[in-house]
Amino acid sequence: MEKLRRWYDVDFKFENPSAANCTFTGVVKKDQTLEYLLDLISKTSNVKFEMVKMPKNNKKMIKIRKNQ
């Protein structure tokens, strides 16, 4: 998530502690859209994402939750 944060200039918020402990590995191209990558992770794991636009700075925040 740290690499994605830098690549796409977004913030991540973990909605539950178990989501923060997930490990994702793989190879992705930097020119893929953030939405594509998050969709790919969602389809291959039990982690879900919600994208929220922050009104103060117009920056995107991605809320991450792990389904039990």
C-alpha positions as CSV (number, residue, x, y, z in Angstrom):
1,M,0.0,0.0,0.0
2,E,2.9,2.3,0.6
3,K,4.1,2.0,-3.0
4,L,0.5,2.6,-4.2
5,R,0.3,5.6,-1.9
6,R,3.3,7.2,-3.6
7,W,2.4,6.2,-7.1
8,Y,-1.1,7.5,-7.1
9,D,-0.9,10.2,-4.4
10,V,-3.6,8.8,-2.2
11,D,-4.0,8.0,1.5
12,F,-5.1,4.6,2.8
13,K,-7.2,4.1,6.0
14,F,-7.6,0.6,7.4
15,E,-11.1,0.2,8.7
16,N,-10.3,-2.9,10.8
17,P,-7.0,-4.2,12.3
18,S,-7.1,-7.4,10.3
19,A,-7.0,-5.5,7.0
20,A,-3.7,-3.9,8.1
21,N,-2.1,-7.3,8.4
22,C,-2.8,-8.4,4.8
23,T,0.1,-9.0,2.5
24,F,-0.2,-8.5,-1.2
25,T,2.4,-9.6,-3.7
26,G,2.6,-9.5,-7.5
27,V,3.8,-7.6,-10.4
28,V,1.8,-4.6,-11.8
29,K,2.6,-2.0,-14.4
30,K,2.8,1.5,-13.0
31,D,0.7,2.8,-15.9
32,Q,-2.4,0.8,-14.7
33,T,-5.1,2.9,-13.1
34,L,-5.6,2.8,-9.4
35,E,-9.1,1.6,-9.8
36,Y,-7.9,-1.4,-11.9
37,L,-5.3,-2.4,-9.3
38,L,-7.8,-2.2,-6.4
39,D,-10.4,-4.2,-8.4
40,L,-7.8,-6.8,-9.1
41,I,-6.9,-7.1,-5.4
42,S,-10.6,-7.2,-4.4
43,K,-11.2,-10.1,-6.8
44,T,-8.3,-12.1,-5.6
45,S,-8.7,-11.6,-1.8
46,N,-11.3,-10.9,0.8
47,V,-10.3,-7.2,1.0
48,K,-12.7,-4.5,-0.2
49,F,-11.9,-0.9,-1.0
50,E,-13.9,2.3,-1.0
51,M,-12.6,5.5,-2.6
52,V,-13.5,8.8,-1.0
53,K,-12.5,12.2,-2.2
54,M,-11.3,14.4,0.7
55,P,-13.1,17.8,0.6
56,K,-10.2,19.7,2.2
57,N,-7.5,19.0,-0.3
58,N,-9.4,17.2,-3.1
59,K,-7.1,14.2,-2.5
60,K,-8.4,10.6,-2.6
61,M,-8.5,8.4,0.4
62,I,-9.0,4.6,0.1
63,K,-10.8,2.9,2.9
64,I,-9.7,-0.7,3.3
65,R,-11.7,-3.4,5.1
66,K,-11.2,-7.1,5.3
67,N,-14.4,-9.2,5.2
68,Q,-14.5,-11.8,7.9
